[in-house]
């Protein structure tokens, strides 16, 4: 198995989910205005869908096709 670089997007979204879960579990929700939670979650899910749906560029295929064309 080859080593790959860190996926910072996954790391940040995991830390955000962990922080939100700890906030909800600790009962510290009284300071969070609940009228903002629904729209914030909807915006976050929308951003995740857009990022997940974008096409990925395969740099290995581009490098391989560049060497085969010569």
Secondary structure, 3 states (H helix, E strand, C coil): CCCCCCCHHHHHHHHHHHHHHHHHHHCHHHHCCHHHHHHHHHHHHHHHHHHHHCCCCCHHHHHHHHHHCC
